Amino acid sequence: MAHYFTYFPKMYYDAVQDGSTSPVLVTDILRRVKVRDGLKNESVVFDKHQIIAGDTPETVSYRLYETVDYYWTILLMNNIKDRYYDWPLSEQQFESYVNGKYSNPLAIHHYEITQSSGPTTSLDNTHLIEVNSTTSGALSVSNYEYERRLQDKKSLIKVLKPEYLSQFVEEFVKLVRS
C-alpha cells in the first residue's frame, strides 16, 4: 500500500537547484483534506481506541490494520497535527513537559464544581465546570492534574473500523487529487 504523500498530486516548482533554474517536479504537500464533521460522529464507522504506553500512530495502525501504512488515517481522524503535543506523551516526556511548563506543578490551576444540571458524573470530567475560588464547594485542580486530564483525553481516540478503511482511502485520494 502506498504511503500518505504518494496520494498527493505533483507540481512543478521553480527552484534554484545546483545553479539551474529549471522547474523541479515536487509533491504538492500544501493540499489539505478535512474529514467531514458528520462522518467523525458516525459511530458505525468508528471504534474508540485506548492508546497504551509506548503506542505510536504506526503501532496502532499495525495492530488494527496489519500494516503501518495507515498511520495517517489515525492522525487525520483525530485532528492530530503535531505528533509530539497532540499525541499522548510517554510518562517520562509528560513529567518533563509539566516540570518545564510550570515552576510549581502542584500549584492551583483552577477551581471547579460539579454542574447542577445534566450529568453529575463522568469518566472524562465533563460534568465539572470551572468556577472562581470563592464559589461555594469549589475544589482546586493542580497544574499537574489539569495536564494529566489533557493527556488522558488524548489517549482515547477514534479509529476507522477496518471494513471502512479502503472506502475512506479511496475517498481521500479522490479529494486530495481534485
N, C-alpha and C positions, 0 to 999 in steps of 0.2 A: 504494500500500500504506500502511496505517495505521502511525503511529509507536507506539513502545513503550507510552506511558501511555494511549493510546486504547483499549488492550485491557482496562484495569482498570475495575472497576465504579465507579459513582458512589455517593456517600452524602451525606446531609445533615449539616452540621456547624454547631453553634450557635456563631456567632462574632459579636462586636460589630463591625459594619462601618458606618461613617458614621452612628453613633448608633443604628442599627437592630439589634434583637436577633433578627431573623428568621433561621431556619436558611438556610445557603447550600449549594448543591449543589457538591460538590468531588469530585475524583478520589481514590479510596482508595489512596494511594501506600504504605500500610503492608502491602499484600498481598505475599506472598513465594511464589515457586515455586523449588524446588530441582531441578536436573537429577539424575535417578537415577544413583547411582554406577555401576551396571551399564551404563547407557547411555554414560557417559563413556568406558568401556573397550571399547566396541564399535568395532573398527577398520573394520568395513564401513560405518559411518555417518559416520566422520570422516576427515579428511585432516590431516596435520601441515602447518603453515604457518610459514614463517620470516618474522618481522617484519623489514622493512628500514628503514634510517634514514629518519625522516620519516613513517613509517606512523602512522595513527590507526585506531581501530576503524572509522570511517566509510570511510576509503580502502580498507581491507581488504575491507569489505562491498561496496563498489563494484566492486572488482577481481574478487571471487568471484561476486557475485550481481547485478551490473549496477545496483545501487541502494544508496544509503547507509542505507536504511531498516532494514536487518537488523544494524546495528552491535551492537545489544543482544544478539543471539544469540551473537556472538563473546565479549562480556563475560561472559555467563551461562555459556557452555560452559567458560570458563577461570577461573571463580570470581573475576572481577575486580570488586572493589567500589570501589576507589579508582583512577581513571584516571591519576592522577599517579604514584603509587608502585607500583601493581600492573602497569602497562603499561611497557614498556621506555622509558627516558629517552633523549632525544637526547644526543649526545656532550657538548654544552655543558651541558645540565642535569645529566648524570652527573658531570662534572668538578666542577661547582658543589656538587652534593649530597655527594660524597665529601669535598671540601675543607671543607665546612661541618660534616660529621658528625665528622670525625677531625682532631685537631690535627696528627697526623703520618700521612698516608695510607700511607706506606711502612713504618710500624711493623708488627711482627708481630701478626697477628690470632689465629692458632692454628698448630698443628703437625699434620702428617698423614703417614700412611704408606699404602702400597698394602695392601689387605686380603690376608690369606693364603689365604682360601678364596673360592670363587666367582670372578666375573670379575676379572681383574687389569688390565684396560684398559677405558676407556670414553670416549666423546666428551664426556660431561657430568660427569666426575669422580666418578661414583657408586661407582667402585671404590676411592676413597680414604676413609680413616676418620680422624677426629680423635683425636689422642693427646697425651700430655704431652710437654713439650720434652725430657725425659730418655729417652724411648723410642728404642731403637736404630734408626737410619735415618730418624728423623723429619725432615721438611723443613718449613721455615717458609712460611707463606702470609701475605702482607701484607694490610692492610686494603683496599688498592686492589684487589688480585687477588680477594679474597673478594667484594667488591661487584661486580666485573666478572663473576664467575661467576654471581651472582644475576641480573644483567642479561641474561646470555646465556641463562640458564634461562627467563627471562620472554619472550625473543624467539622461542621455539619454542612455538607454540600449537596447539590443536586447533580445527578449524573443521568445521562441518557440510558434508557434500557437498551441492551444490546440489539434487540429486534428492530429498533428505530434508528440505529446508527447509520446504516448505509443510506437510508432515505434522507437523513439530516445532512450527511456529507454531500450527497447529490444536490440538494437544495443550496447548500453553502457554495459549492463550486459554481453553480448557475448564477448566483447572486454576485459573487466576487468577480466573475468574468464579464458581467454585463456592464 
